[in-house]
Structure formats: C-alpha cells, structure tokens
C-alpha cells in the first residue's frame, strides 16, 4: 500500500502538476481579495455544486468517510516518521533524501492549499451573513448594550430550561442520529424566510475521534474534503444540539467561526425542539456572559445567581468536563488552531468564536429580538 501511494505521489509531481498548482494558488489568492466576487461566483456559484455532490455521495453512510481519510493520513505520517528515524539510525540520510522530502513537502502543501480552498476554504473571504441581513456596526458595542443582551439571553435561557423535560433531553442522548436529523428542521424553518439557509442533502455525523477530541479540545469540525459535519458526541449533552447546528452552518458556506455561531443561533432560536432552543441560548449566554465578566464581573455574578437550577447544573457539568480533560498539550493545540484561524481571515484567533456577541447585539439593534 505504501509503495502504491509513493508511486502515485511521484507521478502527480511530474509534468504540469507543479505549474497547475502554482497557478491555482495564485488565482485563489487573487480572488480572495474580492469578497463580492467570492460571494457571487464561488459561494453561490461553484461551491453549492461541490457541497451537494459531496453530501450526496457520503451523507447516507452512517460513519464518517472523512475521519477514515484523516486516520489513513495519520498512519501514513507515522510510517514516514518511523522510516526517518530508521534511516537516521542506519546513517542513510543524505542530500538527495532531504531534497526529495522538501520537494514532496512543498508539493503536498500546494495540493492541500488549492483543493482546500476550491472545496470550501474560499468561503472565509465572502461577504457573509452581515451583508445578507443588512447588519452594520457589527464590531463595536457598549457595556450597556452587552448587559442588555445578557439580560435578554438570561430570560430566554431560563424560559427554555423550565420547559425542557428529562424525557425530551434523554431521547437525543440515546439516539445521536435523531439529534442530527432534527438539526435540519431548524434550517428548514429559516429557509422559508432566508432561502440561502436551505440545507439539502444532509450529512451530520458523530466523529470517530470524539474521545481524542476531548484531549485536543474540539467539539466538532467540518471536513472540506468529504463535506461531512462531524460532532464530538462525548461532550456535555447541553452543547450537542448547538455544536451540530454550528457545523451545518459551515456546510452551508459560512467559514468564519463567529458567523457559523451566529447562523447556528438564527437556525436554532425558533427550532421546534425545546432542547435545541435551550442549547443555543445556553451557548450564547456563555459567550455573552464571558464578555460581560471581563467588563463587569459583579453584574454577571448577579445574573448567574438567578439562573434556573438546570442551567446551573449544566454549567457545572461543562466546567467539570473542561477540568477533566485539561492537559499539557492544550496550550500548543490552542496556539496552532488560533494561528490557523488568523491565517484564514480571522485575526482574533480562537476569540473569533466569542465575537458572535457583536453579531447578536447588531441583530438586536436592528430587529429588537433575540
């Protein structure tokens, strides 16, 4: 198998492959400078064709094809690392080896860069949901506006918590595929008002690497090479509906994390299931509360004291979860992922997730509802 892929890789590196990849990378970088062009010709031109084809091919399969692909790449990488140290021990490393390794590394980087952007990545450079909803002044907000937002979220969260029965919650805990099927209902409802949020065909799945994700710190992710939305199904149950909605937002072409959070909020806030509504307000309260705590910790503590007992229990479960899986490699993973986000038009790094608060305030300013 290793020899087969080595020969295949060697053939790909010959001929016009280098020229095509280099020209493709230059073209992608140039197009990314023009959000209007990306929105019109890529996000609502080329990308929907690709994403629907991916979900048609892989969506019906109950397990993640993308995770199997990543698993194979990890095994291949481990094989190459072991071979490197074997050659090092046998003193078989020479200039030709390092030259070939450098060429292969550059070629692989160009290959991944071009196909990542063609299959999904250019969505990082689109106009996005602010243009579609006509939202302005998304970034700046006062402490008073933030406090008002937390108050509204606090009220909504307590309301949903009072309506959430253990039976409704347990039904999703027992059947994760029911959770994924129900997620689409929120987008179906929003698509009646906003057709660009139509979600067909569907492809949300549990990640095969969920337990590893607890250590690496991911709750879900989108695989641009297979079009599948992956969800870590071992996280606290209160988070699962919103995480699923967030990853579906990525499938629909919302690349930035703050936008994916906001789109997931829009699709969840009027979901037929109280558990989905509870989950979205639970997450939004965490983000908004975290921002308020930085400005006025006493105000947040006052809000927290009057939370519904179920909310307090879920907050404790979430904190216990984070504490349980805290590990020495976490800072490195956080730095690496933050660098990835910054390289893809999200200068806030991991704080991009919490920037959804600015979107919520801008939405509340315009529509007077949350």
TORMARNU-799270 format. One record per residue (C-alpha): residue in one letter; x, y, z; residue number from 1. Coordinates in steps of 0.5 Angstrom, whole numbers, always signed. Layout:
<sites>
A;X;Y;Z;NUM
...
</sites>
This chain:
<sites>
X;+0;+0;+0;1
X;+6;+5;+2;2
X;+9;+3;-5;3
X;+3;+4;-9;4
X;+2;+11;-6;5
X;+9;+13;-6;6
X;+9;+12;-14;7
X;+2;+15;-14;8
X;+5;+21;-11;9
X;+11;+21;-15;10
X;+7;+21;-22;11
X;+3;+27;-19;12
X;+9;+31;-18;13
X;+11;+30;-25;14
X;+9;+34;-32;15
X;+4;+40;-31;16
X;+2;+39;-24;17
X;+7;+44;-21;18
X;+5;+49;-26;19
X;-2;+48;-25;20
X;-2;+48;-17;21
X;+2;+54;-17;22
X;-2;+58;-22;23
X;-8;+55;-18;24
X;-5;+58;-11;25
X;-4;+65;-15;26
X;-11;+65;-17;27
X;-14;+63;-11;28
X;-10;+69;-7;29
X;-12;+74;-12;30
X;-20;+72;-12;31
X;-20;+72;-4;32
X;-18;+80;-5;33
X;-25;+81;-8;34
X;-31;+79;-3;35
X;-36;+81;-8;36
X;-33;+76;-13;37
X;-32;+70;-8;38
X;-40;+71;-6;39
X;-43;+71;-13;40
X;-39;+66;-17;41
X;-36;+62;-11;42
X;-40;+62;-5;43
X;-47;+62;-9;44
X;-44;+59;-16;45
X;-39;+54;-15;46
X;-39;+52;-8;47
X;-46;+49;-8;48
X;-45;+44;-13;49
X;-39;+41;-10;50
X;-42;+41;-3;51
X;-48;+38;-5;52
X;-45;+33;-9;53
X;-40;+31;-3;54
X;-46;+30;+2;55
X;-50;+26;-4;56
X;-44;+22;-4;57
X;-42;+21;+3;58
X;-48;+23;+7;59
X;-52;+17;+7;60
X;-46;+13;+10;61
X;-47;+12;+18;62
X;-40;+13;+19;63
X;-35;+19;+17;64
X;-31;+18;+11;65
X;-27;+24;+12;66
X;-25;+21;+19;67
X;-23;+15;+16;68
X;-19;+19;+11;69
X;-15;+23;+16;70
X;-14;+17;+20;71
X;-10;+14;+14;72
X;-6;+20;+13;73
X;-4;+20;+21;74
X;-2;+13;+20;75
X;+2;+15;+13;76
X;+5;+20;+17;77
X;+7;+16;+23;78
X;+10;+11;+18;79
X;+14;+17;+15;80
X;+17;+19;+22;81
X;+19;+12;+24;82
X;+22;+11;+17;83
X;+26;+18;+18;84
X;+29;+15;+25;85
X;+30;+8;+22;86
X;+34;+12;+16;87
X;+38;+16;+21;88
X;+40;+10;+26;89
X;+43;+7;+19;90
X;+46;+13;+17;91
X;+42;+13;+10;92
X;+40;+20;+11;93
X;+44;+24;+5;94
X;+43;+31;+1;95
X;+38;+27;-4;96
X;+34;+25;+1;97
X;+33;+32;+4;98
X;+32;+35;-3;99
X;+26;+30;-4;100
X;+23;+31;+2;101
X;+23;+38;+1;102
X;+20;+38;-6;103
X;+15;+33;-3;104
X;+13;+38;+3;105
X;+12;+44;-2;106
X;+8;+40;-7;107
X;+4;+37;-1;108
X;+3;+44;+2;109
X;+1;+47;-5;110
X;-4;+41;-7;111
X;-8;+42;+0;112
X;-8;+49;+0;113
X;-11;+49;-7;114
X;-16;+44;-6;115
X;-18;+46;+1;116
X;-20;+53;-2;117
X;-23;+50;-8;118
X;-27;+45;-4;119
X;-29;+50;+2;120
X;-24;+55;+4;121
X;-25;+61;+0;122
X;-32;+62;+4;123
X;-27;+65;+9;124
X;-27;+71;+4;125
X;-34;+72;+2;126
X;-39;+78;+4;127
X;-42;+73;+9;128
X;-49;+74;+14;129
X;-48;+81;+15;130
X;-49;+83;+8;131
X;-55;+78;+7;132
X;-58;+81;+13;133
X;-56;+88;+12;134
X;-53;+89;+19;135
X;-48;+95;+20;136
X;-43;+97;+26;137
X;-42;+89;+28;138
X;-36;+90;+32;139
X;-37;+96;+37;140
X;-42;+96;+43;141
X;-42;+99;+49;142
X;-42;+95;+56;143
X;-49;+98;+57;144
X;-51;+94;+51;145
X;-48;+88;+53;146
X;-51;+88;+60;147
X;-58;+89;+56;148
X;-56;+83;+52;149
X;-54;+78;+57;150
X;-61;+80;+61;151
X;-65;+78;+55;152
X;-61;+72;+54;153
X;-62;+70;+61;154
X;-69;+71;+61;155
X;-70;+66;+55;156
X;-65;+61;+58;157
X;-69;+61;+64;158
X;-75;+60;+60;159
X;-73;+54;+56;160
X;-70;+51;+62;161
X;-77;+51;+65;162
X;-80;+48;+59;163
X;-74;+42;+58;164
X;-76;+36;+61;165
X;-71;+30;+62;166
X;-75;+26;+57;167
X;-74;+31;+52;168
X;-67;+31;+53;169
X;-65;+24;+54;170
X;-69;+22;+47;171
X;-63;+26;+44;172
X;-58;+23;+49;173
X;-60;+16;+47;174
X;-60;+17;+39;175
X;-55;+21;+36;176
X;-57;+20;+29;177
X;-64;+23;+32;178
X;-60;+29;+34;179
X;-57;+30;+27;180
X;-64;+29;+23;181
X;-67;+34;+28;182
X;-62;+39;+27;183
X;-64;+40;+20;184
X;-71;+42;+22;185
X;-68;+49;+24;186
X;-65;+51;+18;187
X;-72;+48;+14;188
X;-76;+53;+18;189
X;-71;+59;+17;190
X;-70;+58;+9;191
X;-77;+60;+9;192
X;-75;+67;+10;193
X;-68;+66;+8;194
X;-67;+61;+2;195
X;-60;+61;+3;196
X;-60;+57;+9;197
X;-64;+51;+6;198
X;-60;+45;+8;199
X;-61;+39;+3;200
X;-58;+34;+3;201
X;-56;+33;+10;202
X;-49;+30;+13;203
X;-48;+31;+20;204
X;-45;+25;+24;205
X;-41;+23;+30;206
X;-34;+24;+30;207
X;-30;+17;+30;208
X;-24;+21;+34;209
X;-29;+24;+39;210
X;-25;+22;+45;211
X;-19;+24;+42;212
X;-23;+31;+41;213
X;-23;+32;+49;214
X;-16;+32;+49;215
X;-15;+36;+43;216
X;-20;+41;+45;217
X;-25;+40;+39;218
X;-33;+40;+40;219
X;-34;+39;+32;220
X;-31;+40;+26;221
X;-32;+41;+18;222
X;-29;+36;+13;223
X;-28;+40;+7;224
X;-25;+34;+3;225
X;-32;+30;+4;226
X;-37;+35;+6;227
X;-39;+32;+13;228
X;-40;+36;+19;229
X;-37;+32;+25;230
X;-39;+33;+32;231
X;-36;+30;+38;232
X;-41;+26;+42;233
X;-38;+26;+48;234
X;-38;+33;+50;235
X;-44;+35;+55;236
X;-51;+34;+52;237
X;-53;+41;+53;238
X;-48;+43;+48;239
X;-49;+38;+43;240
X;-55;+41;+39;241
X;-52;+48;+38;242
X;-45;+45;+36;243
X;-49;+41;+31;244
X;-52;+47;+28;245
X;-45;+51;+28;246
X;-42;+45;+24;247
X;-48;+45;+19;248
X;-47;+53;+18;249
X;-40;+51;+16;250
X;-43;+46;+11;251
X;-47;+52;+8;252
X;-41;+56;+7;253
X;-40;+60;+13;254
X;-33;+59;+14;255
X;-31;+64;+20;256
X;-33;+62;+27;257
X;-37;+68;+29;258
X;-41;+67;+23;259
X;-42;+60;+24;260
X;-44;+61;+31;261
X;-49;+67;+29;262
X;-52;+63;+23;263
X;-53;+57;+28;264
X;-56;+62;+33;265
X;-61;+64;+28;266
X;-63;+57;+26;267
X;-64;+55;+33;268
X;-67;+60;+37;269
X;-74;+58;+34;270
X;-73;+51;+33;271
X;-79;+46;+34;272
X;-75;+42;+40;273
X;-74;+46;+46;274
X;-67;+42;+47;275
X;-65;+46;+41;276
X;-67;+52;+43;277
X;-64;+51;+50;278
X;-58;+49;+48;279
X;-57;+55;+43;280
X;-59;+60;+49;281
X;-54;+56;+54;282
X;-48;+57;+49;283
X;-50;+65;+47;284
X;-51;+66;+55;285
X;-44;+63;+56;286
X;-41;+67;+50;287
X;-44;+74;+52;288
X;-43;+72;+60;289
X;-36;+71;+59;290
X;-35;+78;+55;291
X;-39;+82;+61;292
X;-35;+78;+66;293
X;-29;+82;+63;294
X;-32;+89;+64;295
X;-37;+88;+70;296
X;-36;+81;+74;297
X;-41;+83;+79;298
X;-46;+84;+74;299
X;-45;+77;+71;300
X;-45;+74;+78;301
X;-52;+77;+80;302
X;-55;+74;+73;303
X;-52;+67;+75;304
X;-55;+67;+82;305
X;-62;+67;+79;306
X;-61;+62;+73;307
X;-65;+56;+73;308
X;-63;+50;+77;309
X;-62;+46;+71;310
X;-58;+51;+68;311
X;-53;+52;+74;312
X;-52;+44;+73;313
X;-50;+44;+66;314
X;-45;+50;+67;315
X;-42;+46;+73;316
X;-42;+40;+68;317
X;-39;+44;+63;318
X;-33;+46;+68;319
X;-32;+39;+70;320
X;-31;+37;+63;321
X;-26;+42;+62;322
X;-23;+41;+68;323
X;-22;+33;+67;324
X;-19;+34;+60;325
X;-14;+40;+61;326
X;-7;+37;+59;327
X;+0;+40;+58;328
X;-1;+40;+50;329
X;-7;+44;+51;330
X;-3;+51;+50;331
X;+0;+48;+44;332
X;-6;+46;+41;333
X;-10;+53;+42;334
X;-4;+56;+39;335
X;-4;+52;+33;336
X;-11;+53;+32;337
X;-11;+60;+33;338
X;-5;+61;+28;339
X;-10;+57;+23;340
X;-16;+62;+24;341
X;-11;+68;+24;342
X;-8;+65;+17;343
X;-16;+65;+15;344
X;-18;+72;+15;345
X;-20;+71;+23;346
X;-15;+76;+26;347
X;-18;+75;+33;348
X;-16;+67;+33;349
X;-20;+63;+38;350
X;-23;+69;+41;351
X;-27;+69;+34;352
X;-32;+65;+37;353
X;-34;+70;+42;354
X;-34;+75;+37;355
X;-41;+72;+36;356
X;-43;+77;+42;357
X;-42;+83;+37;358
X;-47;+80;+32;359
X;-52;+79;+37;360
X;-52;+86;+39;361
X;-52;+88;+32;362
X;-58;+84;+31;363
X;-62;+86;+37;364
X;-61;+93;+35;365
X;-64;+92;+28;366
X;-69;+87;+30;367
X;-71;+88;+37;368
X;-71;+81;+39;369
X;-66;+75;+41;370
</sites>
